[in-house]
Amino acid sequence: MSKESDNDNHSNQCNPNNDAYWQSRGEDEKPEDCESKEDK
């Protein structure tokens, strides 16, 4: 992977609005019952 791809992947895995975030935590996608920071 290129450095740019690594950075994009890291950013995605740190973003709870991105499916890569949940996939890196063992989920297929964002859970329906998950509340975002904006909802609180």
Helices and strands as residue ranges (DSSP letters): H 3-13, H 19-23, G 37-39
